[in-house]
Amino acid sequence: MSRGLGKVEQELLHEIKINPEGRTVVALSGTDPTKAEARRRAARSLDRKGLAVLRKTEAKGFLRSKSLLLSAEAAAEWDDREACRKVEKAREARRVSVQ
């Protein structure tokens, strides 16, 4: 068994801490595939351990969705914004269907 956080897990946590928004992109496009997969594994591990929260952005147009690793505080704000966005989307759909 592992005796603590791995190197990549520590790097991801450091990136979250230094970012004022409390988040980091797990695997940037153009990253070496091996390094990108190591970062994805580390992000999932941190999420399972409860040290960070993993979220996916929605793809818009030709862009691909991204995985973000967030601090607990940033994840709470993210979830609030997403809930408000979904409520507004449902209201708009209801308005359109009634007309």
C-alpha positions in Angstrom: 0.0 0.0 0.0 1.0 3.6 -0.6 2.3 5.5 2.3 0.9 8.9 1.4 0.3 11.1 -1.6 2.2 10.4 -4.8 4.2 13.0 -6.7 1.5 13.7 -9.2 -1.2 14.0 -6.5 1.0 16.5 -4.7 1.5 18.5 -7.9 -2.2 18.7 -8.5 -3.0 19.8 -4.9 -0.3 22.5 -5.2 -1.8 23.7 -8.5 -5.2 24.0 -6.8 -3.7 25.9 -3.8 -1.8 28.5 -5.9 -4.7 29.1 -8.3 -7.0 31.9 -6.9 -10.0 30.1 -8.3 -9.1 26.9 -6.5 -9.0 24.7 -9.6 -6.8 23.3 -12.2 -7.3 21.5 -15.6 -6.4 17.8 -15.1 -5.1 17.1 -18.6 -4.4 20.0 -21.1 -4.7 19.3 -24.8 -1.3 18.6 -26.3 0.1 17.0 -23.1 2.1 13.9 -23.4 -0.5 11.0 -23.2 1.5 9.2 -20.5 1.6 12.3 -18.3 -2.0 13.1 -19.0 -3.1 9.6 -17.9 -1.0 9.9 -14.8 -2.7 13.2 -13.9 -6.2 11.7 -14.6 -5.4 8.8 -12.3 -4.0 11.1 -9.6 -7.1 13.4 -9.9 -9.5 10.4 -9.5 -7.4 9.2 -6.5 -7.7 12.7 -4.8 -11.4 12.7 -5.5 -11.8 9.3 -3.9 -9.8 10.3 -0.9 -11.9 13.5 -0.4 -8.9 15.8 -0.8 -10.3 17.5 -4.0 -13.3 17.3 -6.2 -13.4 16.2 -9.8 -15.8 17.8 -12.2 -16.3 17.8 -16.0 -17.1 20.9 -18.1 -19.7 20.6 -20.8 -18.5 20.7 -24.4 -19.7 23.7 -26.4 -19.6 23.7 -30.1 -16.3 22.2 -31.4 -14.6 22.3 -28.0 -14.1 19.1 -26.0 -15.2 18.8 -22.4 -12.4 19.1 -19.8 -11.9 17.5 -16.4 -11.3 20.0 -13.6 -9.9 19.3 -10.2 -11.3 21.7 -7.6 -10.9 22.5 -3.9 -13.9 21.8 -1.7 -14.8 25.5 -1.6 -14.5 25.9 -5.4 -16.6 22.8 -5.9 -19.4 24.1 -3.7 -19.5 27.3 -5.7 -19.3 25.3 -9.0 -22.3 23.1 -7.9 -24.3 26.2 -6.9 -23.7 27.8 -10.3 -24.5 24.6 -12.2 -27.8 24.2 -10.2 -28.8 27.7 -11.0 -27.9 27.2 -14.7 -30.0 24.0 -14.9 -33.0 25.7 -13.2 -32.8 28.6 -15.6 -32.6 26.1 -18.5 -35.6 24.2 -17.3 -37.6 27.5 -16.9 -36.7 28.5 -20.4 -37.7 25.1 -21.8 -41.0 25.4 -20.0 -41.6 28.9 -21.4 -41.0 27.7 -24.9 -43.2 24.6 -24.6 -46.1 26.7 -23.2 -46.1 29.2 -26.0 
